[in-house]
Amino acid sequence: MAIWNAILGLWIRIGLHLFPPVIHPMLVHFPIVLLYGSLFTSVLGLFFPRGDRFFSRASFWLLALGLIAGIVAAAAGVISEQYVKWTPVTSTLLSTHQAYAVLTGLFVILALISRLLARFSRGSYGRAWSFANTGRGRETIFSWVFVVASVVMVTMTASIGGTMVYQYGVGVHGLLFHTPALLHSKP
């Protein structure tokens, strides 16, 4: 844990000098789009099966890129959160946002692992498992469940992030903490 805290502290010290406060909002849309794209191409593969399994392979690579983009967006989020003044309510929302982001990443990793394991030949009679000609990134029931779970989790993560920004003004300069009643009151 001490090593992780040291790495995180180093990343924050370096990142504060390299990146603007709005780096997380600039990057966060990529993992969302890539994960939705992975699910969309999986569905297309069901309705338009092709011999070369184009949609299945596209879904696999969109999922892998979504994981990379999610890691980058999370690292940027660590930088962006240093610029914000937190209240007890927004701190709780941030913790939930971070937990949902971690669960999203976990489901993406599980989907990728289940697809990679599906690449192995399952021949009987003692044939060895191999990566050769076994259908890269083949979709399984498990990968479908994990992809759908990752899309649900990234949606929930984005919803919490949007709530922090639009309802509580997190990261918005010049916006004071407000309640909807204050917005609708007459001067």
C-alpha angles and dihedrals in degrees: 000000000000090000091051091050090049092051091046092049091050091049091051093048092049095039095051089062097043106040135052121240090254096058094110096052088048094055105030095085094065099069090044093054094041094051092047088047090053091054091044094052090047089056091047088053090058094052098036107034114187130191092237091051091230096165094047091051091045090051091051094052093044088053092050091048089047090057092050092046090048092054091049092047091049091050088050089049090058088056095044094050090061090067096054131089106227128212124197091260095048091044089057090048090049091053090051091046091052093046091051090048091053091049089050090054091046092053091048091051091049091049091051093047092049090051093047091050089051087063092071118096112246096199119153127222093068099296111161120242113253142172093227118113096338100122115273115244096000114189120239133181088260093052090049091052092048094047092050090046091050091051091049091048095046088051091052091045091052091047092055090046091051091048091054092051103037101034102031102025095235109177094005110122117224095015114119123209106278143172126223088247090063091052093055099041119111118240 
